């Protein structure tokens, strides 16, 4: 039989061990729940298809990816990554600190002898990327991509 003092010492040790364990779990959970920021993180936006907003044609099964490097540049990958277009971000509009919440960010971009805008949006109906390139006053490309997943790189 244990003495009352020894029994109290074992209980205290057990409680300290449990406190340490729960503190460790809390730290892991808070790290996992850290918000992904479109303005500072490198993110890959995976698209399953798009709608041509000029012709109103829906194109399914054509995968694309957009990789945003904070506020620096955007890569548009097509054909499984065999065709990559790189655009420099020249201006931003909007604030969206957590991509898990609704919000939007519009980037003015240039590259590949094109200028235009990419708008990343999360609404109650899902996530989209709207891509617009203009020549003069006419939209030459105006697509809306349906985003199926977002990865942090």
N, C-alpha and C positions, 0 to 999 in steps of 0.2 A: 504494500500500500504506500502511495506517495504522501509525503508530508504536504500540508496546506501551502507552505511556501513554495515547494517544488511544483505543485500543481498550478499555482498562480504564475510562476515563471514560464511554464509551458504554454499557458493560455496567452500570455503577453507576447511570446515569441510567435505564436500562431497568428495573432492579430496583426503584428508588424509585417509578417510575411504576406498576409492577405492585402494589407494596405499597399505594400510595394507592388504586388501583382496588379491590383486595380489601377494604380498610378501608371504602370507600364502600358496597360491596355488602353487607358484614356489617352496617353500620348500617341500611341499607334493610330487610334481612331481619329484624333484631331488632325494628324498628318494626312491620312487617307481622305479626309473631308475637305482638304484645302482646295479653295476655288481655283479653277483654271481661268487664266486671264488671256484674252485675245491680244492684249497690247504688250504682253511681256513673254508669254510662253510660246514655244514652237508646237503648233497643232496641225494634225492631218485631218482634213475634212473629207470623208469618203462619200461619193455620190453614186447613186444607182441608175440615174437617168436624168433627163432634163426636158424642159419645155421651151421651144423656140417661141419667144414672145412676139416676134415679128410676123411669123407665118401661123402661129397658134398650134403648131405641130408638137405632139408629145413623142419623145424618143425614150423608150425603155430599154434596159439591158446594156446601155453604153456607160461603162464605168469611167469615172474621172475622180481625181483627187486634187485637192487644193492644200498646199502646205503654207501656213502663215508663220513667218519668223518675226513675231512681235510686230513692231511698227516699221520693220526694215524692208522686207520683200515678201512676195508671194510666188510660189511655183504652182503651175497648173499642169498636172500630169494626165496624159491621155494614152490610150492604147496600152494599158498595163504598165505604164511608165516608159514606154519606148519613145514617146514624144513629150518633151518637157519645155514649157514656156516659162520664162522667168521675168517677173515684173518688179520694178522698184516702186515702193510706196512713196508718193510725193506729198500726200496730205491725208488726214483722217477727219471723220465727222462722226460724232456719237461717243457715248461712254457705255461700256459693257464690261464690268469688272468680274463677273462670274458667268461663264457660258452655260452653266446649268440652269440659270434663270432666264426669263424672257428679256430680250434686248436686241440691239443691233449695232453694227459698226460698218461705216462706209469708208472704203479706201479709194483714193484717187491713185491710179497706177499708170506707169509707162514702161514700155519695153517691147521687144520684138516688132519695132516700128509701129506700135499702136499706143493709143492713150485711151483711157476709159475709167470705169469704176467697177469695183466688186463690193457688194453689200452682203454681209453675213447677218442672218436674222434667226432668232429663236422666238417663235410665237406659240400659242396654245395648239396650233395645228402641226407643229414640227419645226425642223431646221432647214433653211434654204440658203443658197448662195446665188445672188443675182449678178450676172456678168453683163456689162454693157460696154461696147466699143463703138465709137462714132467716127465717121469721116465727114468733116464739114458739119452739117446740121442733121445728117441722117444716121440712124443706128444701123451699123453694118452687122453687128452681133448683139443680140439681146436675149440671153438665156436665163432661165431659172432652174437651178440644180436642186434636186431633192437629196438632202444629206441623211445617210443611214447610220453613220457613226462618226465619232470624233476621238482621235487618239492623241495623247500627249507624247511628243518625241523627245 
